[in-house]
Amino acid sequence: MSSKPPPLPPAASAEVVEIERALSRITYLSTRTRQHDRMMAVAGVPLDRAAVALLRQIADSEPLRPGELAQRLGVEASHVTRTVQQLQRFGYVSRVPDPEDRRAQRIELTDAGREAIGRVRDAGARGMQLALSDWKPEDLRQLATLFHRMVDDFLARSQEDEPGQESGPSQAPA
């Protein structure tokens, strides 16, 4: 039995096209290797982009199984397994028994991991502060509110598209 893809929405408005263009530019600028390396040097955290993404996800949730982490990040489980091993070597995460199934394990931050992600977030926020230093505080508040709203709407839509997933507002990252 094959399921049909959902119908395409109507053409995007000019405003949505501009938002998509701006997000693409921000994504490109923030994920460049040179930018990442500079931020890791400032933070003093010797991790690649995949490891930082995983560390952020672990920090923003309760301890999760590797498969759950892979699903949340939209990557293969083997990718998460290798990255978790890297994070373990640095002492940033540990494996703990799953309280619901003692045969399974969950990944949680160690104290060193909490310190590392704090330094990464601080370095990112300082870079953003520098870039947005001429903005008025009320403009920054409005942008933050709208970004969180957009992320919540993206998450709600993506969860609607996945069978067995409930939609709802997300937690804002710390």
C-alpha positions as CSV (number, residue, x, y, z in Angstrom):
1,M,0.0,0.0,0.0
2,S,1.5,3.3,-1.1
3,S,0.6,6.6,0.5
4,K,0.3,9.7,-1.6
5,P,2.5,12.7,-0.8
6,P,0.5,15.6,0.7
7,P,-0.7,18.2,-1.8
8,L,1.6,21.1,-2.3
9,P,0.5,24.3,-0.6
10,P,-0.2,27.4,-2.8
11,A,2.8,29.4,-4.1
12,A,4.7,31.1,-1.4
13,S,4.2,34.8,-0.8
14,A,6.9,37.3,-1.5
15,E,7.5,37.7,2.2
16,V,7.9,34.0,2.8
17,V,10.3,33.8,-0.2
18,E,12.4,36.5,1.4
19,I,12.4,34.8,4.8
20,E,13.5,31.6,3.2
21,R,16.3,33.4,1.5
22,A,17.5,35.1,4.7
23,L,17.4,31.8,6.6
24,S,19.4,30.1,3.9
25,R,22.0,32.9,4.1
26,I,22.1,32.7,7.9
27,T,22.5,28.9,7.8
28,Y,25.3,29.1,5.3
29,L,27.1,31.8,7.3
30,S,26.7,30.0,10.6
31,T,27.7,26.6,9.3
32,R,30.9,27.5,7.4
33,T,33.9,25.6,8.6
34,R,35.9,28.7,9.3
35,Q,33.1,30.2,11.4
36,H,32.7,26.9,13.4
37,D,36.5,26.6,13.9
38,R,36.6,30.2,15.2
39,M,33.7,29.6,17.6
40,M,35.3,26.4,18.9
41,A,38.6,28.2,19.4
42,V,36.9,30.9,21.5
43,A,34.9,28.3,23.4
44,G,37.9,26.1,23.9
45,V,35.9,23.1,22.8
46,P,37.6,20.8,20.2
47,L,34.5,19.4,18.5
48,D,33.3,19.1,14.9
49,R,29.9,20.5,13.9
50,A,28.1,17.2,14.2
51,A,29.4,16.7,17.7
52,V,28.3,20.2,18.7
53,A,24.8,19.6,17.2
54,L,24.5,16.4,19.2
55,L,25.8,18.0,22.4
56,R,23.2,20.8,22.0
57,Q,20.4,18.3,21.5
58,I,21.5,16.3,24.6
59,A,21.7,19.5,26.6
60,D,18.2,20.5,25.5
61,S,16.5,17.3,26.6
62,E,16.4,14.6,29.2
63,P,18.8,11.7,28.7
64,L,17.7,9.9,25.5
65,R,18.5,6.7,23.7
66,P,20.9,7.0,20.7
67,G,18.0,6.1,18.4
68,E,15.9,8.9,19.8
69,L,18.7,11.4,19.3
70,A,19.2,10.2,15.7
71,Q,15.5,10.7,15.1
72,R,15.5,14.2,16.6
73,L,18.5,15.2,14.5
74,G,17.3,13.5,11.3
75,V,20.4,11.4,10.9
76,E,21.3,7.7,10.9
77,A,21.7,5.9,14.2
78,S,25.3,4.9,13.3
79,H,26.2,8.5,12.9
80,V,24.9,9.2,16.4
81,T,26.8,6.2,17.8
82,R,30.1,7.4,16.4
83,T,29.5,11.0,17.6
84,V,28.6,9.8,21.1
85,Q,31.8,7.8,21.2
86,Q,33.7,11.0,20.3
87,L,31.8,12.9,23.0
88,Q,32.6,10.2,25.5
89,R,36.3,10.3,24.7
90,F,36.3,14.0,25.6
91,G,34.3,13.2,28.8
92,Y,31.3,15.3,27.7
93,V,28.7,12.5,27.9
94,S,28.1,9.2,29.6
95,R,25.8,6.3,29.0
96,V,23.4,5.5,31.7
97,P,20.9,2.6,32.0
98,D,17.4,3.4,30.7
99,P,15.1,3.2,33.7
100,E,12.3,1.8,31.5
101,D,14.5,-1.0,30.0
102,R,17.7,-1.8,31.8
103,R,19.1,-3.4,28.7
104,A,19.0,-0.1,26.8
105,Q,21.1,3.0,27.5
106,R,20.5,6.7,27.4
107,I,23.0,9.4,26.8
108,E,23.4,12.2,29.3
109,L,25.7,15.2,29.8
110,T,28.5,15.0,32.3
111,D,29.6,18.1,34.3
112,A,32.3,18.6,31.7
113,G,29.7,18.4,28.9
114,R,27.5,21.0,30.6
115,E,30.5,23.3,31.0
116,A,31.5,22.7,27.3
117,I,28.0,23.4,25.9
118,G,27.8,26.5,28.1
119,R,31.1,27.8,26.6
120,V,29.9,27.0,23.1
121,R,26.6,28.8,23.7
122,D,28.4,31.8,25.2
123,A,30.8,32.0,22.3
124,G,27.9,31.9,19.9
125,A,25.9,34.5,21.8
126,R,28.9,36.8,22.0
127,G,29.4,36.6,18.2
128,M,25.7,37.3,17.7
129,Q,25.9,40.2,20.2
130,L,28.7,41.7,18.1
131,A,26.8,41.2,14.8
132,L,23.6,42.8,16.3
133,S,25.2,45.4,18.5
134,D,23.5,48.3,16.6
135,W,20.0,46.8,17.1
136,K,17.6,48.3,19.6
137,P,16.7,46.0,22.5
138,E,13.0,46.1,21.5
139,D,14.0,44.9,18.0
140,L,16.0,42.1,19.5
141,R,13.1,41.0,21.7
142,Q,10.7,41.0,18.8
143,L,13.2,39.0,16.6
144,A,13.6,36.5,19.4
145,T,9.9,36.1,19.9
146,L,9.3,35.7,16.2
147,F,12.1,33.2,15.8
148,H,10.8,31.0,18.7
149,R,7.3,31.2,17.2
150,M,8.6,30.1,13.8
151,V,10.6,27.2,15.3
152,D,7.5,26.1,17.2
153,D,5.4,26.2,14.0
154,F,8.0,24.3,12.1
155,L,8.1,21.6,14.8
156,A,4.4,21.4,15.0
157,R,4.1,21.0,11.2
158,S,6.9,18.4,11.1
159,Q,5.3,16.4,13.9
160,E,1.9,16.5,12.1
161,D,3.6,15.0,9.1
162,E,5.0,12.0,11.1
163,P,2.6,9.3,12.2
164,G,2.3,8.7,15.9
165,Q,3.8,12.1,16.8
166,E,1.9,14.7,18.8
167,S,2.4,18.4,18.0
168,G,2.9,21.0,20.6
169,P,5.1,23.9,21.5
170,S,8.8,23.3,22.0
171,Q,11.0,24.3,24.8
172,A,13.2,27.3,24.1
173,P,16.9,26.4,24.2
174,A,18.8,27.6,27.2
